Amino acid sequence: MNKAELVDYIASNADLTKAQAAKAIDAFVGGVEAALKAGDSVTLVGFGTFSVGDREARTGRNPKTGEPLEIAASKQPKFKAGKTLKDAVQ
């Protein structure tokens, strides 16, 4: 499902126009991004938790030449599915 299909689904199930559904999705994504940038996590009970994880610096290899190279430490967004979502998928 892509964004347009999700907008259609939300619009039809929540009695919203497509424009309103698109704004709602954009607001949700913006809110999650803002919380993660601030170092917070976003928990939706039953659905899951969005959080930020630290990734340590490590040595990798250039696939073309095979030479080792240093990969800098970084922060990565993570999502952990909640029980209700896990059960729905099984």
The first five atom37 places (N, CA, C, CB, O) and aatype in JSON, in Angstrom:
{
  "aatype": [12, 2, 11, 0, 6, 10, 19, 3, 18, 9, 0, 15, 2, 0, 3, 10, 16, 11, 0, 5, 0, 0, 11, 0, 9, 3, 0, 13, 19, 7, 7, 19, 6, 0, 0, 10, 11, 0, 7, 3, 15, 19, 16, 10, 19, 7, 13, 7, 16, 13, 15, 19, 7, 3, 1, 6, 0, 1, 16, 7, 1, 2, 14, 11, 16, 7, 6, 14, 10, 6, 9, 0, 0, 15, 11, 5, 14, 11, 13, 11, 0, 7, 11, 16, 10, 11, 3, 0, 19, 5],
  "atom_mask": [
    [1, 1, 1, 1, 1],
    [1, 1, 1, 1, 1],
    [1, 1, 1, 1, 1],
    [1, 1, 1, 1, 1],
    [1, 1, 1, 1, 1],
    [1, 1, 1, 1, 1],
    [1, 1, 1, 1, 1],
    [1, 1, 1, 1, 1],
    [1, 1, 1, 1, 1],
    [1, 1, 1, 1, 1],
    [1, 1, 1, 1, 1],
    [1, 1, 1, 1, 1],
    [1, 1, 1, 1, 1],
    [1, 1, 1, 1, 1],
    [1, 1, 1, 1, 1],
    [1, 1, 1, 1, 1],
    [1, 1, 1, 1, 1],
    [1, 1, 1, 1, 1],
    [1, 1, 1, 1, 1],
    [1, 1, 1, 1, 1],
    [1, 1, 1, 1, 1],
    [1, 1, 1, 1, 1],
    [1, 1, 1, 1, 1],
    [1, 1, 1, 1, 1],
    [1, 1, 1, 1, 1],
    [1, 1, 1, 1, 1],
    [1, 1, 1, 1, 1],
    [1, 1, 1, 1, 1],
    [1, 1, 1, 1, 1],
    [1, 1, 1, 0, 1],
    [1, 1, 1, 0, 1],
    [1, 1, 1, 1, 1],
    [1, 1, 1, 1, 1],
    [1, 1, 1, 1, 1],
    [1, 1, 1, 1, 1],
    [1, 1, 1, 1, 1],
    [1, 1, 1, 1, 1],
    [1, 1, 1, 1, 1],
    [1, 1, 1, 0, 1],
    [1, 1, 1, 1, 1],
    [1, 1, 1, 1, 1],
    [1, 1, 1, 1, 1],
    [1, 1, 1, 1, 1],
    [1, 1, 1, 1, 1],
    [1, 1, 1, 1, 1],
    [1, 1, 1, 0, 1],
    [1, 1, 1, 1, 1],
    [1, 1, 1, 0, 1],
    [1, 1, 1, 1, 1],
    [1, 1, 1, 1, 1],
    [1, 1, 1, 1, 1],
    [1, 1, 1, 1, 1],
    [1, 1, 1, 0, 1],
    [1, 1, 1, 1, 1],
    [1, 1, 1, 1, 1],
    [1, 1, 1, 1, 1],
    [1, 1, 1, 1, 1],
    [1, 1, 1, 1, 1],
    [1, 1, 1, 1, 1],
    [1, 1, 1, 0, 1],
    [1, 1, 1, 1, 1],
    [1, 1, 1, 1, 1],
    [1, 1, 1, 1, 1],
    [1, 1, 1, 1, 1],
    [1, 1, 1, 1, 1],
    [1, 1, 1, 0, 1],
    [1, 1, 1, 1, 1],
    [1, 1, 1, 1, 1],
    [1, 1, 1, 1, 1],
    [1, 1, 1, 1, 1],
    [1, 1, 1, 1, 1],
    [1, 1, 1, 1, 1],
    [1, 1, 1, 1, 1],
    [1, 1, 1, 1, 1],
    [1, 1, 1, 1, 1],
    [1, 1, 1, 1, 1],
    [1, 1, 1, 1, 1],
    [1, 1, 1, 1, 1],
    [1, 1, 1, 1, 1],
    [1, 1, 1, 1, 1],
    [1, 1, 1, 1, 1],
    [1, 1, 1, 0, 1],
    [1, 1, 1, 1, 1],
    [1, 1, 1, 1, 1],
    [1, 1, 1, 1, 1],
    [1, 1, 1, 1, 1],
    [1, 1, 1, 1, 1],
    [1, 1, 1, 1, 1],
    [1, 1, 1, 1, 1],
    [1, 1, 1, 1, 1]
  ],
  "atom_positions": [
    [[0.86, -1.17, 0.0], [0.0, 0.0, 0.0], [0.9, 1.23, 0.0], [-0.97, 0.0, 1.23], [1.79, 1.36, 0.84]],
    [[0.66, 2.12, -0.94], [1.41, 3.37, -0.98], [0.61, 4.48, -0.32], [1.77, 3.74, -2.44], [-0.49, 4.25, 0.17]],
    [[1.16, 5.7, -0.3], [0.51, 6.81, 0.4], [-0.87, 7.12, -0.19], [1.39, 8.05, 0.35], [-1.81, 7.37, 0.56]],
    [[-0.99, 7.13, -1.5], [-2.27, 7.44, -2.14], [-3.34, 6.41, -1.75], [-2.11, 7.49, -3.67], [-4.49, 6.78, -1.49]],
    [[-2.97, 5.15, -1.72], [-3.91, 4.1, -1.32], [-4.29, 4.24, 0.15], [-3.31, 2.71, -1.58], [-5.44, 4.0, 0.53]],
    [[-3.33, 4.63, 0.98], [-3.61, 4.84, 2.4], [-4.55, 6.04, 2.58], [-2.31, 5.06, 3.19], [-5.46, 5.99, 3.41]],
    [[-4.33, 7.1, 1.83], [-5.22, 8.27, 1.88], [-6.64, 7.85, 1.5], [-4.71, 9.39, 0.93], [-7.59, 8.23, 2.19]],
    [[-6.79, 7.08, 0.44], [-8.11, 6.6, 0.02], [-8.77, 5.77, 1.12], [-8.0, 5.77, -1.27], [-9.96, 5.94, 1.4]],
    [[-8.01, 4.88, 1.73], [-8.54, 4.01, 2.78], [-9.01, 4.82, 3.98], [-7.48, 2.99, 3.22], [-10.11, 4.61, 4.49]],
    [[-8.18, 5.75, 4.43], [-8.54, 6.58, 5.59], [-9.73, 7.46, 5.26], [-7.34, 7.44, 6.03], [-10.63, 7.61, 6.08]],
    [[-9.74, 8.05, 4.08], [-10.85, 8.92, 3.69], [-12.18, 8.16, 3.7], [-10.6, 9.52, 2.31], [-13.19, 8.69, 4.16]],
    [[-12.18, 6.95, 3.19], [-13.43, 6.2, 3.12], [-13.87, 5.65, 4.48], [-13.29, 5.05, 2.13], [-15.07, 5.53, 4.74]],
    [[-12.92, 5.31, 5.34], [-13.27, 4.72, 6.64], [-13.49, 5.73, 7.75], [-12.2, 3.77, 7.05], [-14.05, 5.39, 8.79]],
    [[-13.05, 6.97, 7.55], [-13.18, 7.98, 8.61], [-14.09, 9.13, 8.19], [-11.81, 8.52, 8.98], [-14.12, 10.16, 8.86]],
    [[-14.82, 8.96, 7.11], [-15.7, 10.02, 6.6], [-14.97, 11.35, 6.45], [-16.9, 10.2, 7.53], [-15.44, 12.39, 6.91]],
    [[-13.82, 11.31, 5.81], [-13.03, 12.5, 5.52], [-12.88, 12.63, 4.02], [-11.63, 12.43, 6.22], [-13.04, 11.67, 3.27]],
    [[-12.56, 13.84, 3.6], [-12.22, 14.01, 2.19], [-10.79, 13.5, 2.01], [-12.36, 15.52, 1.74], [-10.05, 13.32, 2.98]],
    [[-10.41, 13.29, 0.76], [-9.04, 12.84, 0.51], [-8.03, 13.89, 0.97], [-8.85, 12.54, -0.99], [-6.97, 13.53, 1.48]],
    [[-8.35, 15.17, 0.8], [-7.45, 16.24, 1.23], [-7.28, 16.22, 2.74], [-7.98, 17.61, 0.77], [-6.16, 16.4, 3.24]],
    [[-8.36, 16.02, 3.47], [-8.28, 15.96, 4.93], [-7.49, 14.74, 5.38], [-9.69, 15.93, 5.54], [-6.7, 14.83, 6.32]],
    [[-7.7, 13.61, 4.73], [-6.96, 12.4, 5.08], [-5.47, 12.58, 4.8], [-7.51, 11.19, 4.29], [-4.64, 12.14, 5.6]],
    [[-5.13, 13.22, 3.69], [-3.72, 13.47, 3.36], [-3.09, 14.39, 4.4], [-3.59, 14.09, 1.95], [-1.95, 14.17, 4.81]],
    [[-3.82, 15.42, 4.83], [-3.31, 16.33, 5.86], [-3.1, 15.58, 7.18], [-4.27, 17.52, 6.07], [-2.13, 15.82, 7.88]],
    [[-4.01, 14.68, 7.51], [-3.9, 13.9, 8.74], [-2.66, 13.01, 8.7], [-5.17, 13.05, 8.96], [-1.93, 12.92, 9.69]],
    [[-2.42, 12.36, 7.58], [-1.24, 11.51, 7.45], [0.03, 12.35, 7.54], [-1.27, 10.73, 6.11], [0.97, 11.98, 8.24]],
    [[0.06, 13.48, 6.84], [1.23, 14.35, 6.88], [1.48, 14.87, 8.3], [1.05, 15.53, 5.92], [2.63, 14.97, 8.72]],
    [[0.42, 15.2, 9.03], [0.56, 15.67, 10.4], [1.1, 14.57, 11.3], [-0.78, 16.17, 10.94], [1.94, 14.83, 12.16]],
    [[0.63, 13.35, 11.12], [1.11, 12.21, 11.89], [2.6, 11.99, 11.65], [0.32, 10.94, 11.55], [3.38, 11.86, 12.59]],
    [[2.99, 11.93, 10.39], [4.39, 11.7, 10.04], [5.26, 12.84, 10.58], [4.56, 11.57, 8.51], [6.34, 12.59, 11.11]],
    [[4.79, 14.07, 10.45], [5.53, 15.22, 10.96], [5.69, 15.16, 12.47], [0.0, 0.0, 0.0], [6.75, 15.5, 13.0]],
    [[4.65, 14.74, 13.17], [4.71, 14.61, 14.62], [5.69, 13.55, 15.06], [0.0, 0.0, 0.0], [6.44, 13.75, 16.02]],
    [[5.69, 12.42, 14.37], [6.65, 11.35, 14.7], [8.07, 11.83, 14.43], [6.34, 10.07, 13.87], [8.96, 11.6, 15.25]],
    [[8.3, 12.49, 13.3], [9.64, 13.0, 12.98], [10.11, 13.99, 14.03], [9.64, 13.67, 11.6], [11.25, 13.93, 14.48]],
    [[9.23, 14.92, 14.43], [9.6, 15.93, 15.42], [9.95, 15.28, 16.76], [8.45, 16.93, 15.62], [10.92, 15.68, 17.4]],
    [[9.18, 14.29, 17.17], [9.46, 13.61, 18.44], [10.79, 12.86, 18.38], [8.32, 12.64, 18.78], [11.57, 12.91, 19.33]],
    [[11.05, 12.18, 17.27], [12.31, 11.43, 17.14], [13.5, 12.37, 17.09], [12.27, 10.55, 15.9], [14.55, 12.07, 17.66]],
    [[13.37, 13.51, 16.4], [14.46, 14.49, 16.35], [14.76, 15.03, 17.74], [14.1, 15.66, 15.41], [15.91, 15.31, 18.06]],
    [[13.73, 15.17, 18.57], [13.9, 15.68, 19.93], [14.42, 14.59, 20.88], [12.58, 16.24, 20.45], [14.68, 14.87, 22.05]],
    [[14.57, 13.37, 20.39], [15.07, 12.28, 21.22], [13.99, 11.53, 21.97], [0.0, 0.0, 0.0], [14.29, 10.68, 22.8]],
    [[12.73, 11.83, 21.7], [11.61, 11.15, 22.34], [11.21, 9.93, 21.53], [10.41, 12.1, 22.51], [11.68, 9.73, 20.41]],
    [[10.36, 9.11, 22.12], [9.77, 8.0, 21.38], [8.27, 8.26, 21.27], [10.08, 6.63, 22.07], [7.71, 9.04, 22.04]],
    [[7.63, 7.6, 20.33], [6.19, 7.71, 20.13], [5.6, 6.32, 20.29], [5.83, 8.32, 18.71], [5.95, 5.4, 19.56]],
    [[4.7, 6.18, 21.27], [4.1, 4.89, 21.55], [2.61, 4.94, 21.25], [4.34, 4.47, 23.0], [1.88, 5.78, 21.79]],
    [[2.15, 4.05, 20.4], [0.74, 3.88, 20.09], [0.36, 2.5, 20.62], [0.43, 4.03, 18.54], [0.69, 1.49, 20.0]],
    [[-0.32, 2.48, 21.75], [-0.62, 1.22, 22.43], [-1.33, 0.27, 21.48], [-1.48, 1.47, 23.69], [-2.32, 0.62, 20.85]],
    [[-0.81, -0.94, 21.38], [-1.38, -1.96, 20.51], [-0.8, -1.94, 19.11], [0.0, 0.0, 0.0], [-0.78, -2.96, 18.43]],
    [[-0.33, -0.77, 18.67], [0.23, -0.66, 17.33], [1.73, -0.82, 17.35], [-0.14, 0.69, 16.7], [2.28, -1.69, 16.66]],
    [[2.42, 0.01, 18.14], [3.86, -0.1, 18.21], [4.51, 1.15, 18.74], [0.0, 0.0, 0.0], [3.85, 2.11, 19.11]],
    [[5.85, 1.12, 18.75], [6.64, 2.23, 19.27], [7.69, 2.63, 18.26], [7.29, 1.85, 20.61], [8.44, 1.8, 17.75]],
    [[7.73, 3.93, 17.97], [8.78, 4.52, 17.15], [9.83, 5.08, 18.1], [8.22, 5.63, 16.18], [9.48, 5.77, 19.06]],
    [[11.11, 4.79, 17.85], [12.16, 5.29, 18.72], [13.43, 5.52, 17.9], [12.43, 4.32, 19.89], [13.48, 5.22, 16.71]],
    [[14.46, 6.05, 18.57], [15.74, 6.29, 17.92], [16.78, 5.41, 18.61], [16.15, 7.8, 17.98], [16.87, 5.38, 19.83]],
    [[17.55, 4.71, 17.81], [18.61, 3.86, 18.34], [19.96, 4.38, 17.89], [0.0, 0.0, 0.0], [20.1, 4.95, 16.81]],
    [[20.96, 4.16, 18.73], [22.33, 4.56, 18.38], [23.03, 3.4, 17.69], [23.12, 5.01, 19.63], [22.92, 2.25, 18.1]],
    [[23.74, 3.75, 16.65], [24.52, 2.75, 15.92], [25.99, 3.1, 16.11], [24.13, 2.7, 14.4], [26.4, 4.21, 15.79]],
    [[26.77, 2.18, 16.6], [28.18, 2.44, 16.87], [28.99, 2.53, 15.58], [28.75, 1.35, 17.77], [28.59, 2.01, 14.54]],
    [[30.13, 3.22, 15.68], [31.06, 3.29, 14.55], [31.6, 1.88, 14.3], [32.23, 4.31, 14.81], [31.76, 1.1, 15.24]],
    [[31.87, 1.58, 13.06], [32.37, 0.25, 12.73], [33.21, 0.3, 11.46], [31.2, -0.75, 12.57], [33.21, 1.3, 10.74]],
    [[33.9, -0.77, 11.21], [34.71, -0.88, 10.01], [33.93, -1.7, 8.99], [36.09, -1.52, 10.32], [33.46, -2.8, 9.28]],
    [[33.81, -1.15, 7.79], [33.13, -1.85, 6.7], [34.11, -2.09, 5.56], [0.0, 0.0, 0.0], [35.3, -1.84, 5.69]],
    [[33.58, -2.57, 4.46], [34.43, -2.8, 3.28], [33.77, -2.17, 2.06], [34.66, -4.32, 3.06], [32.56, -2.25, 1.88]],
    [[34.59, -1.56, 1.25], [34.13, -1.05, -0.03], [33.87, -2.24, -0.92], [35.18, -0.06, -0.67], [34.8, -3.0, -1.22]],
    [[32.61, -2.44, -1.36], [32.31, -3.65, -2.15], [33.03, -3.7, -3.5], [30.83, -3.74, -2.39], [33.23, -4.77, -4.06]],
    [[33.41, -2.55, -4.0], [34.08, -2.51, -5.3], [35.55, -2.91, -5.2], [33.96, -1.12, -5.91], [36.05, -3.71, -5.99]],
    [[36.24, -2.33, -4.19], [37.68, -2.56, -4.09], [38.06, -3.53, -2.96], [38.38, -1.26, -3.88], [39.16, -4.07, -2.96]],
    [[37.16, -3.74, -2.01], [37.46, -4.61, -0.88], [38.25, -3.92, 0.21], [0.0, 0.0, 0.0], [38.58, -4.54, 1.22]],
    [[38.56, -2.63, 0.02], [39.34, -1.9, 1.02], [38.48, -1.62, 2.26], [39.88, -0.58, 0.44], [37.29, -1.33, 2.14]],
    [[39.08, -1.72, 3.45], [38.33, -1.38, 4.66], [38.08, 0.12, 4.74], [39.08, -1.87, 5.92], [38.9, 0.92, 4.29]],
    [[36.96, 0.5, 5.32], [36.66, 1.9, 5.52], [35.89, 2.07, 6.82], [35.86, 2.47, 4.32], [35.18, 1.17, 7.26]],
    [[36.05, 3.22, 7.42], [35.39, 3.5, 8.69], [33.99, 4.05, 8.44], [36.22, 4.5, 9.53], [33.81, 4.99, 7.66]],
    [[33.0, 3.46, 9.09], [31.62, 3.94, 9.02], [31.33, 4.65, 10.33], [30.6, 2.76, 8.75], [31.46, 4.05, 11.4]],
    [[30.96, 5.91, 10.25], [30.76, 6.73, 11.44], [29.55, 6.28, 12.25], [30.61, 8.2, 11.04], [28.64, 5.65, 11.71]],
    [[29.55, 6.61, 13.52], [28.4, 6.33, 14.38], [27.22, 7.16, 13.89], [28.73, 6.66, 15.89], [27.41, 8.24, 13.33]],
    [[26.01, 6.66, 14.09], [24.83, 7.38, 13.63], [23.62, 7.02, 14.49], [24.54, 7.08, 12.15], [23.67, 6.1, 15.3]],
    [[22.56, 7.75, 14.29], [21.29, 7.46, 14.94], [20.35, 6.91, 13.89], [20.7, 8.73, 15.64], [20.28, 7.42, 12.77]],
    [[19.6, 5.85, 14.25], [18.71, 5.2, 13.3], [17.3, 5.14, 13.87], [19.21, 3.79, 12.97], [17.13, 4.81, 15.04]],
    [[16.29, 5.47, 13.07], [14.92, 5.3, 13.55], [14.58, 3.8, 13.64], [13.91, 6.03, 12.62], [15.0, 3.01, 12.8]],
    [[13.82, 3.44, 14.68], [13.42, 2.05, 14.86], [11.91, 1.99, 15.1], [14.2, 1.39, 16.04], [11.31, 2.95, 15.58]],
    [[11.32, 0.86, 14.77], [9.91, 0.62, 15.05], [9.79, -0.77, 15.64], [9.04, 0.76, 13.77], [10.29, -1.74, 15.09]],
    [[9.11, -0.85, 16.77], [8.84, -2.15, 17.39], [7.33, -2.34, 17.41], [9.44, -2.24, 18.86], [6.6, -1.56, 18.02]],
    [[6.87, -3.36, 16.74], [5.42, -3.63, 16.64], [4.85, -4.02, 17.98], [5.14, -4.73, 15.61], [5.5, -4.72, 18.76]],
    [[3.62, -3.57, 18.25], [2.92, -3.92, 19.47], [2.22, -5.27, 19.32], [0.0, 0.0, 0.0], [2.13, -5.83, 18.23]],
    [[1.72, -5.77, 20.43], [1.1, -7.1, 20.45], [-0.11, -7.2, 19.53], [0.7, -7.47, 21.86], [-0.25, -8.19, 18.81]],
    [[-0.98, -6.19, 19.55], [-2.17, -6.23, 18.71], [-1.8, -6.31, 17.23], [-3.04, -5.0, 18.98], [-2.4, -7.08, 16.47]],
    [[-0.8, -5.52, 16.8], [-0.36, -5.55, 15.41], [0.28, -6.9, 15.07], [0.63, -4.41, 15.13], [0.02, -7.46, 14.01]],
    [[1.1, -7.42, 15.97], [1.72, -8.73, 15.74], [0.65, -9.81, 15.58], [2.67, -9.08, 16.9], [0.73, -10.65, 14.68]],
    [[-0.35, -9.79, 16.47], [-1.41, -10.79, 16.4], [-2.23, -10.66, 15.13], [-2.31, -10.68, 17.61], [-2.69, -11.67, 14.59]],
    [[-2.44, -9.44, 14.65], [-3.23, -9.22, 13.44], [-2.53, -9.77, 12.19], [-3.52, -7.73, 13.26], [-3.18, -10.17, 11.23]],
    [[-1.21, -9.77, 12.22], [-0.45, -10.2, 11.05], [-0.33, -11.71, 10.99], [0.94, -9.57, 11.07], [-0.17, -12.27, 9.91]],
    [[-0.4, -12.39, 12.11], [-0.21, -13.83, 12.14], [-1.39, -14.58, 11.58], [0.05, -14.29, 13.52], [-1.37, -15.81, 11.54]]
  ]
}
